[in-house]
Amino acid sequence: MKKNKTEEGGTDRRKFLKLGLMTSLTAIAGASIVTNLAAQEEEKEPSGEVIRLLTPEGKIVEVNASNINKYPEALITPAESRIGIPDRKFVMVIDLAKCKNARKCVEECQKAHKLDDHQEFIKIQLIQNHEEGEPYWFPKPCFHCDEPPCVIVCPTGATFKRDDGIVLVDNTRCIGCKFCVTSCPYSARQFNWGHKEKFDDKSQPYSPETGVPAAEGTVMKCDFCPDLLRQGELPHCAKACPMGVIYFGDKNEDIVTNGEETVRFSQLINDRGGYRHLEHLGTKPNVYYLPAVNRQFPLERGFNIDEEIVERYKDVPYVQELKKQGKI
């Protein structure tokens, strides 16, 4: 039964705001969806799938899926990408009790951003607060801070913060000085030393919202997948997680979802004791964590991964003990 529930959840995550997840978040896709419906109605063959949408006027309408115009990445220019999506304040909540290091979030992000295996925008750390305590898996993306030091130190404006809370990098402006890398207290950024043939991909115009095509000698990081947000979809990491670890939504509307359930952001944080990593630094991150209390999976299950990745956690005392016992 549990497997079936997970599979159903995966379908819901892919569809995000379709099929009844009706909140004001549906308006993320913008007025263009509804405005262009009439013009497109006669041009497309009906697909049979009906989707419920919320119009900018607050009315729920049912439309055929084939009539929906999504924002093509090519239409979002670097200048437009600096503005952000109006009236939104995006926020992520990560439930540490659900994480078992499945790494699907990492892999899907790498695929979407055309990264190499060693390039990770979201890293899964293993945190052990003290030797007597059992460690827990800790997914760590960019925190898209409200007070981002990376933006302050950038000499060219390549790193910028949008009105919707997302911090992006425009690699057409980046000069590779690495000031942002050294200023980030979360080590969320990485320098692009070059990867394979992917720089030659000119199949789509460059946009800071996708980071594709990449540019050698520039800085890269997690971007919250704003190209998907314009389409009313969850970021790649949230869609890919089989356990529903990652919630995403709009803080202004006080709503987040992991695809399986849609909840009030404030209530989730209050009820579960949500917190922000390294709060004392004053960066005001837009990523929150729910404590790893009453975890759903034993830690050992997270070591069913490549030996090369297991080596990353060799210095954690608990891991050393598990190896002695032959459990991993």
N, C-alpha and C positions, 0 to 999 in steps of 0.2 A: 504493500500500500504506500509505503514511504517513497518508493521509487516513482510510482505513478504521480504522486503529488509533486515531486521534483520536476518531472517531465512537463506537467501542466504549468508549473511555475516558469519553466524555461520558455514556453510558448508565450505566456503573459509578459515576460520580460522583454521579449523581442517586439511584442506589439505595443508595450508601454501604455499609451493613453487610449488604445482602441478598446472596443468591446466592453464599454461600461465603466472604465476608470475615469469617471467624469468629475474633474475638478477644474478650477480656473487655470490649471497648468495647461489645459488643452489649448489655450489661446497662445501658447508659445509659438505654434506654427505660424501665427500672424494672420492678419486680415486677408492676405493674398490667397489663402486656401479657399475661403468662402467666396471672396470677390470673383475669383476666376472660375468658379464651378459652372455658372451658366454658360460661359463662353466655351468651356471644354465639353459640355454635356453631349453635344452632337458629334464630337470628333472622336470619342473613345467608345469602345465596346464595353458594356457593363460587365464587371467581373463576377457579380453575384454576391460579393462581400460588402456588407453595409457597416459603416463606421459612424459612431456618434461623435459630434464635435460641438464645441462651445464657440459661438460667434462672438466677435468683439462687443456686440450689444448685450451679451449675456443670455442668448437663447440657444437651446440645445436643438441641433438639426441632425438628421440622418442623411448621409450621402453615400454614393457608391464609391468604393475604394479606388476604382480606376479613374475617378474624376478629381482626385486630390493632386494638387501641384505641390511638390516639395521643393525646398530651396536647393537648387543645384549649387555645389561648392563653387563652380566657375563664376557665379553671379555675385559672390561675396568678395569684394575687392579688399586689398589690405587696408584701405582707408575706412571702409565700412566695418571691417572686423574690429577696429579700434573703438567703436561706439558701443557695441554690445546690443543685447536684446532688451527693448524698452520695458521698464517697470518690473524687472526681475532681479532677484538677489539669490543666486544659486548657492546651494549648500549640500554637503555630503555628510552622511552619518554611517559609521562603520561599526557593525556589531561584532565585537571580538569573541563573544561567546559562541558564535556560529562558524568562525573561520577554522578550517582544517588544512590550510595550505594546499588547496586543490590547484592553485596557480592558473586557473582558467582566466582570471582577470588579467594576469600578466601576459599570457599568450595571446589573448584577443586584442589587447592594446598593442602589442608588438606587430601583429598582423595588420591592424588598421592603420598604424602609423609607419608601416614598412620599415620596422627596426630589425636589427640583427639580434641573435640570441643573447648577446651580452649587454644589449641596450634595453634597459627597463625603466619605463616611466613610473610604474608602481612597483615598489619593492616589498617583499614579504619578509619582515624581520622576525627574529625570535627573541622575545623580551623575557628576562628573568630578573625580577626586581630585587630578590635576595636569595641566598643559597637555600634557605628553608622552603621557599615557595616554588611551585611548579611554573615553568614558563608558559607563554602563550604566543600565538601567531599574531603578527601586527602588520597589516597592510599599510603601506605609507606612500601615498601619492604626493603631488604638490598640494600645499594647503591653501593656495589662493587667498593669501592674507589680506585683510583690510588695511594693514599698515605694512606693506611689503618692502623690506630693505632692498630687495633686488631692483625694484623700480627706481628707488632713490639714487642708487649708485650708477645706473646705466648712463653712459655719457652721450648716447646717440638716440635715446628714446626707443630702442629696439624692444626693450621690455616695458610693457605698459599694463595698467589696470583699467578695466572697462567699468561702465556704470552698473553692469549686472554682477559685479564682484569677481569676474574671471580675470586672471593674470595671464597674458600671452607674450610670446616672443615673435617678432617679425625678423626672419633671418635675412631679409633684404637690407635691413639696417644694422644687423649685428656685425661687429668688427672682431669678435672673438677675444675681447680683452679679459674675459672671465671675472670681471668685478662682481657680477651677479652670482656666479658660482661660489665665490669666497664669502659673499655677504649672506647667503641663505643659511640660516641656522639648522635647517632640516635636511640639508644635503639632497635637495629635490632636483637639482639641475645636473646636467652632464654635458660635457663638451663633445662635439661631434668630430672625431678625428678622421672620419671617413668610413663608409661601409658599402662594400660590393659595388654592384652596377646601378644602385638605386638612385644615384644622382643624375643619371641619364634619362630618368623617366620624365618625359615632357608631355605625357598624355593628358595632363590637366594643369590649368594655370595654378601658380602658387597662391596659397592663402594661409595667413597665420592661424586661421581657425582649424586647419587640418595639419599644418606643419609639413605638408607634402607638396612638391618634392623637397627633400631635405637638402641642406647645403653644407658642404664640408667646411670646417673651421668656424662653425657657429654653435650656439648653445641650444639645447633641446630640453623639453620637460613635459610633464602631464599638462593637458590643456582643458580638461573637463569635457572634451568633445563638443564644442559649441556648434559644429556643423550638424550633429545629431539633435542637439537641443532645438535648433531652428525647425527641425522636422517633428518636434514633439516626441522624441525618443530619448531613452536613457543613454548615458555614456556607455562605451563598449565594455568597460570593466564591470559595471552594474548588470548589464544584460547577460554577460557571460558567466557570472558567479552562480554555480549550481546550488548554493546554500542560502542565497538571499542575504548575504553579508552586507552588501552595500546599498544603502538607501540614498536617494537623490531627489531633490526637489527645489521649491521656491520658498525662501524664508519669508518673503513678503506675504505670501499666501498661507504660510504656516503649514505646509503640506510636503511630505516626502513619501517616496515609494521605492520598494525594491522589486516591483513587478508582481509580487505575490500579495502584498498588502499595502494599502495606502493609509498613512497615519498622520496625525498632527505632529509637526516637528517639535513644538514646545512641550507637548505631552510626553513624547518619546524621550526627550532629554531629561525632563523632570522625573518621570517614573523610573527610568533606568539609570539615573545618576550620570548622565552624559558629561563628557569633559573634553577639553582641547589640549592637544599635546604641547608641552612646554609653554603653558599659559603665561608663565611669569616673564617671558621675553617681550610681551606686549605687541606681538605682531597681529593678533586677533585673527586666527585662522578661520576659514570657512569649512573646515573638516572637523567633525566631532566624532568622539569614540564612546561606545557603550562598553562598560567594563566586562572583562572576561569572567563573569560570575555564572556558575551553573553551566559550564561549557557542555556543548552537545556532542563533542568528539574527543577521544583520548589523543594526547599529543603525538603519540607514536604514528598515528595514521597519516600525519603530515610528512612523514619521511619516505613515503612511497614515490620517490622522485629520483632524478638522476644523481649519481654519486657525486658529481661535480658540484651540484647545488647543495647536497648534504654537507659538504666540506665547509660551506659558509658558516655553519652553526657549530663548528667543532670546539670553539672556545667557551661555549655555554656549559657551565658545570653539570646541569641536568642531562645534557646530551652526552657528555662524557660518561656519566653513570649508566645511561641507557646502552651505550656501546659496550661497556664492561659486562653488562647483563645479557648481551647478545640480542637485545630487543630491536636494534636497528643496525 
